[in-house]
Amino acid sequence: MVDIFAALHYPDEQQVTFAVFQLEGAVRSWWNVIRQKWEREQTPRTWVNFIREFNAKFFPPLVQERKEDEFIRLRQGAQTVAEYESQFTRLSKFAPELILTEQRRIWRFVQGLNVEIQKDLAAAQINAFSEAVEKAQRVENARLQVKNFQAKKRGFPGNNSGQEDENIPPKFGRGTGGVRMPEMSPERPLRGGSASAARGPCGYCGKLNHSEDNCWRKEGKCLLCGSAEHQIANCPARLRERQGTLPPTTTHPDQSKGDKDGSKVSSRVYSLEQHQVFDPLEDVEGKNLLNLASEGAQIC
């Protein structure tokens, strides 16, 4: 009503008439009593007198004290800066003596903000209340962006990074040629040893997926076929393969490279499919290891 009076330039008596016209029910009955009182006492019908009578009835000192205390204890808490500013402005009219100057108003507003926002505003030069609100909102937005970025980086709920990672098959070691081999579980070990042996390296040669009791290197066996009568360099199966009388041999995967005396021997290969295996005997003669880049091959 006060804004309407200012816009339409209502005089005092007309302001009271307009306000009274809006009253209904119990408030209208209250006004009838006040109007008769003013007529007896010849009280001027001004807006100031009307506000004094109205507040004495419907806004007593006890209520005013509660509203003032609510303003003093106002803090941002879980509210946004915009929500806190709205509450601050609404309650500030109940304690006008606490915000007599612009600087006191700014100071009380900043004191009610959350500590992390206060810290970022501590070094800021603020001369107007609207400027304090704007800077507080900018700090709030910046901190929210950092929080969301960190949440996505850590894979917190609310982003899809964790779900996407679960759909990507695990990578395997070098030499697979881009092929992802099936996982080897303890219940079904790849090699011929026990399930417990598949979980740790051999105690003799340090290779995985077989135990020391089943180590071909320790027993001096051929690392290609497991025979104790010859070494891999003289393995008949390898010789026949080179002559073209046998298909490429898939080696036993549970034995590591090397002969019993520690000399350099060929790499052994297992594959999900049949692939051409290159001649590894050159490694025995001291040359470079095979570069097995064939798709689907695994260097043991």
HELIX and SHEET records of a PDB file:
HELIX    1   1 VAL A    2  LEU A    8  1                                   7    
HELIX    2   2 ASP A   12  PHE A   21  1                                  10    
HELIX    3   3 GLY A   25  GLU A   41  1                                  17    
HELIX    4   4 TRP A   47  PHE A   58  1                                  12    
HELIX    5   5 PRO A   61  ILE A   72  1                                  12    
HELIX    6   6 VAL A   81  SER A   92  1                                  12    
HELIX    7   7 PRO A   96  ILE A   99  5                                   4    
HELIX    8   8 GLU A  102  GLY A  112  1                                  11    
HELIX    9   9 VAL A  115  LEU A  121  1                                   7    
HELIX   10  10 PHE A  129  ARG A  154  1                                  26    
HELIX   11  11 SER A  161  GLU A  166  1                                   6    
HELIX   12  12 ALA A  197  ARG A  199  5                                   3    
HELIX   13  13 GLU A  212  ASN A  214  5                                   3    
HELIX   14  14 TRP A  216  GLU A  219  1                                   4    
HELIX   15  15 ILE A  232  ASN A  234  5                                   3    
HELIX   16  16 PRO A  236  ARG A  242  1                                   7    
HELIX   17  17 LEU A  281  ASP A  283  5                                   3    
SHEET    1   A 2 VAL A 269  SER A 271  0                                        
SHEET    2   A 2 ALA A 297  ILE A 299 -1                                        
END                                                                             
